[in-house]
Amino acid sequence: MIPSLGEAGGEWLSLLVVIVVVFVALPTVGMYREASAHSPRPGAWTAGMCVASAGVPVLGSLLVWLLYTSVEVGR
């Protein structure tokens, strides 16, 4: 049975939005800003960060960031 979107449902929805913003949106926007300034392919890095942070929230973001710094800083 699906619970109704009452007070408890609204709290869970708010919590879900906060989690998505913190774990997916912030790393993705940060990668876009950094890659736009220093990389010839910011779209690829941004898409990779979005997929990685959505798939494996903390570890995925860290791995993409480490990969980005090793590839782009090495140039």
MODELLER restraints for C-alpha pairs under 7 A, 6 or more apart:
rsr = mdl.restraints
at = mdl.atoms
rsr.add(forms.Gaussian(group=physical.xy_distance, feature=features.Distance(at['CA:23:A'], at['CA:53:A']), mean=6.48, stdev=0.5))
rsr.add(forms.Gaussian(group=physical.xy_distance, feature=features.Distance(at['CA:23:A'], at['CA:57:A']), mean=5.71, stdev=0.5))
rsr.add(forms.Gaussian(group=physical.xy_distance, feature=features.Distance(at['CA:23:A'], at['CA:58:A']), mean=6.91, stdev=0.5))
rsr.add(forms.Gaussian(group=physical.xy_distance, feature=features.Distance(at['CA:24:A'], at['CA:50:A']), mean=6.27, stdev=0.5))
rsr.add(forms.Gaussian(group=physical.xy_distance, feature=features.Distance(at['CA:24:A'], at['CA:53:A']), mean=5.27, stdev=0.5))
rsr.add(forms.Gaussian(group=physical.xy_distance, feature=features.Distance(at['CA:24:A'], at['CA:54:A']), mean=5.68, stdev=0.5))
rsr.add(forms.Gaussian(group=physical.xy_distance, feature=features.Distance(at['CA:24:A'], at['CA:57:A']), mean=6.96, stdev=0.5))
rsr.add(forms.Gaussian(group=physical.xy_distance, feature=features.Distance(at['CA:27:A'], at['CA:49:A']), mean=6.96, stdev=0.5))
rsr.add(forms.Gaussian(group=physical.xy_distance, feature=features.Distance(at['CA:27:A'], at['CA:61:A']), mean=6.68, stdev=0.5))
rsr.add(forms.Gaussian(group=physical.xy_distance, feature=features.Distance(at['CA:28:A'], at['CA:46:A']), mean=5.84, stdev=0.5))
rsr.add(forms.Gaussian(group=physical.xy_distance, feature=features.Distance(at['CA:28:A'], at['CA:49:A']), mean=5.52, stdev=0.5))
rsr.add(forms.Gaussian(group=physical.xy_distance, feature=features.Distance(at['CA:28:A'], at['CA:50:A']), mean=5.31, stdev=0.5))
rsr.add(forms.Gaussian(group=physical.xy_distance, feature=features.Distance(at['CA:31:A'], at['CA:45:A']), mean=6.87, stdev=0.5))
rsr.add(forms.Gaussian(group=physical.xy_distance, feature=features.Distance(at['CA:31:A'], at['CA:46:A']), mean=5.69, stdev=0.5))
rsr.add(forms.Gaussian(group=physical.xy_distance, feature=features.Distance(at['CA:31:A'], at['CA:49:A']), mean=6.88, stdev=0.5))
rsr.add(forms.Gaussian(group=physical.xy_distance, feature=features.Distance(at['CA:32:A'], at['CA:42:A']), mean=6.13, stdev=0.5))
rsr.add(forms.Gaussian(group=physical.xy_distance, feature=features.Distance(at['CA:32:A'], at['CA:46:A']), mean=5.19, stdev=0.5))
rsr.add(forms.Gaussian(group=physical.xy_distance, feature=features.Distance(at['CA:35:A'], at['CA:42:A']), mean=4.69, stdev=0.5))
rsr.add(forms.Gaussian(group=physical.xy_distance, feature=features.Distance(at['CA:35:A'], at['CA:45:A']), mean=6.81, stdev=0.5))
rsr.add(forms.Gaussian(group=physical.xy_distance, feature=features.Distance(at['CA:36:A'], at['CA:42:A']), mean=5.14, stdev=0.5))
rsr.add(forms.Gaussian(group=physical.xy_distance, feature=features.Distance(at['CA:39:A'], at['CA:72:A']), mean=6.77, stdev=0.5))
rsr.add(forms.Gaussian(group=physical.xy_distance, feature=features.Distance(at['CA:49:A'], at['CA:61:A']), mean=6.14, stdev=0.5))
rsr.add(forms.Gaussian(group=physical.xy_distance, feature=features.Distance(at['CA:49:A'], at['CA:64:A']), mean=6.07, stdev=0.5))
rsr.add(forms.Gaussian(group=physical.xy_distance, feature=features.Distance(at['CA:52:A'], at['CA:60:A']), mean=4.57, stdev=0.5))
rsr.add(forms.Gaussian(group=physical.xy_distance, feature=features.Distance(at['CA:52:A'], at['CA:61:A']), mean=6.04, stdev=0.5))
rsr.add(forms.Gaussian(group=physical.xy_distance, feature=features.Distance(at['CA:53:A'], at['CA:60:A']), mean=5.04, stdev=0.5))
rsr.add(forms.Gaussian(group=physical.xy_distance, feature=features.Distance(at['CA:53:A'], at['CA:61:A']), mean=4.95, stdev=0.5))
